[in-house]
Amino acid sequence: MSKSLLKTEGKKVTTHKQIMHTAKKLFEEEGISGVKIERIAHETGISRSTFFTHFNSLDQLLRELADEEIKDLFAAARNSNRGVFERVLLCQLVDDTVPYPYLCMELFVKNLLSREPCNFQELDDALQKTISESTAYNAVKKEFSPKEISALLIGSYFGLVFQKFMRGEAFGDGEDVKLTINKFITLITNRMEDKL
């Protein structure tokens, strides 16, 4: 590959990332419905046609943001030495939510309600697989399926985050959410035998 072609490809990648970064910032500040393509292009310092070189529509941009979130989430969980996969995965989800809490929730809801396959299903699939294979959940698996346990774990994240929104509480650094999720996982893995 020639140097000029490499330079052009590098510039395309940089522009693509800049568009996504600008869009995330604007979506967080104004909500997804409050931001138009023209605004993203203007704030990024590109033309509208350049935007369309990278994304066919605002929906494609949103889908790519969600896909990037899932990829980053799994990469961080795989590369972490912080402990058990499901704890790391959910705590990383909290860490990724901290800088853009409103955008994350809008992306989740929009993605879940879309008629296309939901890319967040990968999160549920990974949790179900981990739970199925883990002996730590043996006691709770007597009462709940891996699918139900995964729903409870994912629900702990959504419940805690949505509660902050309902009460108008600042999201902060998310440490309180991570602590509660970790306590919940500990409860259902270590102490469930006492309850059964």
N, C-alpha and C positions, 0 to 999 in steps of 0.2 A: 504494500500500500504506500502511495506517495505521501510525502510530508504535508502537501496542501490538502489532500483528502483526509488525512488524520486530523489536521487542524480544523477542517470543516466539520468532521464528525464530533470532535471535541467541543466545538462551539454549539452544535445542535444539542448535545447532552447537557451542556451548561445552561443553555436557554431553556431547555425542557425542565430542568431542576429549578431554575429561577421562576418560571411560570407557576410551578407547583408550590414553591415556597410562598410566593406572593399571594396565590389563591388561598392557601391555608390561613395566612395572616388576615386577609380580608374576610374570609368566611367566619373566622373566629370573632372578629370585631363586629360584623354586620349581619351574620347569618347567611346561609346558603342562598335563600331567596332574595336577599338584598344586594347581591353582587352579580353584575352582568359581565359578559365576556369583554366588552369594551373597557370596562374598568380594570379588569385583570391585565389586559394588554397595555393599557396606559400606565398603570403602576409598575409593570415589569419593564416598561421602556421599549416595547415592541409594537408592531402594527397588528391590526386585527387579522390580517392575512397570515402573518407569522404565527399567531396563536393557532389558526386553523391548520397550519402545517404540522403542528404538534398534537392537536386534539380536534376531533370532528365536532365535538359539542361540549357543553358544560357537563352533561351527564358522563361523557367519557372521561373528562378530567376528574370528576368525583369518584368514578369507579377506579381510576388509576391511583388516586389518593388512598382509597380503601385497600386496594391490592398492595400498595407499598407498605401500608400499616401492617398488614398480615405478614408480609415477607420480613419486615424489620422485626416484628414481634418474635417470629420463629427463629430468626438468626440470633437475636439477643438471647433467647432462651437456650438455644443449642450451645452458644459460646460462653454461657455463664457457668461460673463455679459456685453459684449462690445456693445450690441445693436441689431439692426435689423439683422435677420438671413442671408439675402443675402449679406449684407455688411461684416458681420463677416466671412462668408464662403469665399468670394473673397479675403478679406484681409488676412485670414489665408492661402489661396493658395499662396499669395505673400510671406508671412512669410516662408512658406515651400519651396518656390523657391529660396529664398535668399542664403542659404548655398550651393545649388547645381543647379544653373540656367541652365547650359548646359545639365546636366542629366535630369532635369525636362522636358525641351523642347524635348529632344530626346525620353524620355518615352512617352510624349504626342503624338508626331508624330508617333512613332512606334506603339503605341496602337491604334491610329486612323486608321492607314493604315493596321492593321492586319485584317485577315479574321474572327477572333474570335469576339464575342460580346465585345464591348468596355466598360471597367469598369468605364471610365470617364462619361459614360452616366448617372450614378447616380447623378453626379453634375448637369447636365442639368435637369434631372427629378426633383430633389429637388428644383431647382430654379423655374422651371415651376409651380410646386405645390404651392410654396410660393407666387409667383406672382398672380396665379389664386385666391388664398384665401385672398390676401392683398387688402385693400381698397386704400392704398397709390398709387396703379397703375391704379386706375379707369379711370382717364383722358387719360392716354396713351393707355389703353386697348380699347379705342374707335377707335384707329387707328392701333394698333398692337396686335397680339395674344400673350398669355403668352410664346409660343414657340419662337416667334420673339424677344420678350423682353429679354428672357433668352439668346438668341444668341447674342444680343447686349451687355449684361452684360459680358458674357464669352468672347466675342470679345474685350471688353475693356481691359481685362486682357492680352489676347494674343497680341493685337495690341501694347500695351505699352511695354510688354516684348520683342516682336520681334523687335520693333523699336530700343530698346537699343542694341540688337544684330546687327541689320543692320548698326547702326551708330558706333559700336565699343565702346559704352559707358559702363562704369562700372555699375554693377547692384546695388552696395552699399547695404544699409539696406532696400531698397524697399519702404521707406516712401513716396517718390514722386509718385510711382505707386499707392500706397494705397490712397493717397490724391486725385489723379485724378479720380480713380474709385469711391471714395465717392462723389466727386463733380458731377460726371456723374449720379450716382444714385439719388442724390438730385435734379439735373436738371430734370430728367425724372419723378420723383415722385411729386415734389412740384411745379414745374414751368410749367409743360406741359399744364395745364389748360389755361395759358396765350396764348399759341400757337394755341390752338384748337378753 
